């Protein structure tokens, strides 16, 4: 069982920045694809960014060029640096750990990000 705990959400003005953190229960980055997803009320959860065990990154269209996913293996923590935030980035952001072939898929509890003036 993998446990994920997000932090770093909050209220920020348009154009501002936030860094989200996701602390994992153990050294899982060598096996799991780690990702950040977001969801707003009434909409499906969408992929924001992922990072593979090899370090390859992938971004959703809305995040490309503004957000950066990274990880610190020594701290078992994945980050999402969000810059140039827009009101439409307002959502609950979830951390995910997945090994699709094995059917392993874990979620954190989510952290609220609100972009508003």
N, C-alpha and C positions, 0 to 999 in steps of 0.2 A: 504494500500500500504506500503510495506516494502522497505526501501532504505538501500543499503549496499555500503560501501566505503572502498576499499582495499588500503593498503599502505605497504611500506617496500620492494618492489622489487628493483632490481638493478643488477649490475655486480659483480660477485664474482668468485674467482679462484676455480678450482677443489679442493675438500677437505674442502672448507670453509663452513661457516654457514650464514643463513639469517633467520630473523623472519618476517613473514607477519602478518599484522593486518587487521581485518575486523570490522569496526564500523557499528553497526546496529541502525536504527532509532527507538529506543524504546526497551522495555523489552520483547523480543520475545523468549528467550531461553527456557522458560517453555513450549512452544508450538511447536516450530519449530525444525526440525533436521537441524543443521548447517553443512556445508561442504565446503571443498576446492576441486576444480577441476582444471585441466590444459589442455591446448590445444596448439598444434603446427600446423604450416601451413600444410594443406592437410590431417590432421588427426582428428579423432573424439575426442571430449572432454572426458577426462577420470577422474574417481574419484581418488582423492588422499587420503582424509581422511574425516570422518564424526563424528559428536558427537550428540547423542540424548538428548532430554530433561532430561532423567534420568542420563546422563553422560557417557553412553556407547560409546566407540569409535570403529571405524572400519577403516582399512587402505587398500589402494590398494597395489598390490604386489610390485610396484616400491618404495613405501614409507615405507614399513614395516621395522622397526628397525632403520630407519634414521630420520624419521619425527615424530613430535608430535603435535597433535591438542589439544588445551585447550581453555578455555573461562573464562572471568571475567564478571560475571553478573552485578556487580556494575557499570562497564564501558560499558556494552552492546557491548563487543568486543570479537571476536574469534581470536585466534592466530594459526599460523602454524610455528612451529620451525623446520627448515630444517638444518640438519647437514650432514657432509660427502657428500657434493653436488658433482654431476657428470655432465659432459657436456650434457648428455642425459636428465637432469632435466630442461634444458633450455625450457621455454614455457611461455605462458601467464597464470597466475594463477587467477582463479575466485572464489569468495566467493558465497555461495549459501544458501538460507533459504527455507525450504520446509515443507509443510504438505501435503503429497501425497494423503491422503484420502479426503482432502478437495479441492484438485486441486490448492493449493497455491505453487508457485514456483518462487522465485525471485533470480536475479543475480546481482552481482556488475559489475563494468565496466572493471575489470581486471587489473592486474599489471604484468609487464614484469620481468621475472627472466632470467638472462643470466649467464651461468657458462662457463667460458672460461679463458684460461691463456694468 
